[in-house]
Amino acid sequence: MNTAANLSELPADPLRAKVDALNARYRHHSATAVIEAALRDPQAGRIALVSSFGAESVVLLHLASMVDRNIPVLFVDTEMLFAETLVYQQELAERLHLQNIQIIRASDATLAAEDPDGTLHQHDTDSCCALRKTRPLQKALRDFDGWITGRKRFQSGTRAALDFFEVEDFTGRIKVNPLAHWAPEDVRAYMEENRLPRHPMVAKGYPSIGCAPCTSPVAEGEDPRSGRWRGQDKEECGIHFVNGKMVRQGEKT
C-alpha cells in the first residue's frame, strides 16, 4: 500500500488553502493591512473582532476603528469582570466611535442551572470559563466566518508560532491575529504615540486583566500573565481552544 500516493490523492482542505493564501499575500504587511484584508478580502468572509477591553485591547480597537467603525465588536461580559473594565469598555466605544459593540453573556437560565451561587470558579476554573465566556462567544460567532484577536507571540509559549491568519480547528472559521508579531515595546509605543487611554487597573499592578476573582496583581519582574489563574496550570480561558474544551499544547481532541 503506497501511503504517500494515497495521501497525495486526498482532496485539499479549502479552509487551510484559504489561510495559506492569505498568509502568503499579507506576510510582510502591517497590522492595519491585515485588518483591512480580514474585512475586505473576499477570501476571508464575514469577520468580527473579539475584545476583552483589557490592558492592551485599545491598540487593536484603535487600529480597527480607523479601518471600519462599523466592524462587529464582540465583548463577553462574564458578569465577574472588574467594574473598571465595564467603565473602560464604554469609554473606549465612545472615544473610538465604535458603532457595533455587541455585548455577549450567558443566559440567566444557564447560569442558574450551572452556577447558581456564583462559586464555580472556586473549584473548577475551566468549567467557569466555558460557562461564562467560551460557550457564549462560540454561539455568537456562529454568524461569522472568522474573528480578529489581539493575541501576540510574546504573550505565552502556546502563542509563540502565531501567523496573521490561522484555521480554527473544528469550527470552519478563520482567526486573524494582526498583532502577532508585535513586541511589548511596540504596544507601548503605539499607545503613547496615539495618546490612547490605559485600562485603569494597569496602574494598580494588573498588566493582564480578566475576571476579578481569578486575576491578581503582578509584582515587578514577574511574567505579565502570572496574575491570571495564579498557582494553576492554566494559561488561557479557553476561547482559543476547541469548542470550549481546554486543549493543552500537543494534545488533540
C-alpha positions, 0 to 999 in steps of 0.5 A: 500500500503506497501511503504517500500516493494515497495521501497525495490523492486526498482532496485539499482542505479549502479552509487551510488553502484559504489561510495559506493564501492569505498568509502568503499575500499579507506576510510582510504587511502591517497590522492595519493591512491585515485588518483591512484584508480580514474585512475586505478580502473576499477570501476571508468572509464575514469577520468580527473582532473579539475584545476583552477591553483589557490592558492592551485591547485599545491598540487593536480597537484603535487600529480597527476603528480607523479601518471600519467603525462599523466592524462587529465588536464582540465583548463577553461580559462574564458578569465577574469582570472588574467594574473598571473594565465595564467603565473602560469598555464604554469609554473606549466605544465612545472615544473610538466611535465604535458603532457595533459593540455587541455585548455577549453573556450567558443566559440567566437560565444557564447560569442558574442551572450551572452556577447558581451561587456564583462559586464555580470558579472556586473549584473548577476554573475551566468549567467557569470559563466555558460557562461564562465566556467560551460557550457564549462567544462560540454561539455568537460567532456562529454568524461569522466566518472568522474573528480578529484577536489581539493575541501576540507571540510574546504573550505565552509559549502556546502563542509563540508560532502565531501567523496573521491568519490561522484555521480554527480547528473544528469550527470552519472559521478563520482567526486573524491575529494582526498583532502577532508579531508585535513586541511589548515595546511596540504596544507601548509605543503605539499607545503613547504615540496615539495618546490612547487611554490605559485600562485603569487597573494597569496602574494598580499592578494588573498588566493582564486583566480578566475576571476579578476573582481569578486575576491578581496583581503582578509584582515587578519582574514577574511574567505579565500573565502570572496574575491570571489563574495564579498557582494553576496550570492554566494559561488561557480561558479557553476561547482559543481552544476547541469548542470550549474544551481546554486543549493543552499544547500537543494534545488533540481532541 
